[in-house]
């Protein structure tokens, strides 16, 4: 489940999920890649990848400022458990909750 709290501010809850954040312009101009369960590009042939024509990128992008594992108490207040680092957000490329891990993540983004 993905809940938008505000501009560039989200809660992600569940298990077995990979979420990539992108601006509308960025999404329209990216090359499509087949991803495996772990969120990394699946090994395969070039026919697995649909290529867009090469053009200059003149729009904005989304980046991950922070990813915090949180808990929500009975009053609805967010309690921070720990901050995830580059190993857990794959150097800011995406947010992932592994299969079998039930978590709530607070994700903050920025535009550049």
HULIN-V161305 format. One record per helix or strand of 3 or more residues. SS is the DSSP state (H for helix, E for strand). FROM is the first residue (numbers start at 1). TO is the last residue. If there is no record, write none. Layout:
ss=[SS/SS]
from=[FROM/FROM]
to=[TO/TO]
This chain:
ss=[E/E/E/H/H/E/E/E/E]
from=[2/9/17/24/46/62/78/95/103]
to=[6/14/19/29/48/72/83/97/111]
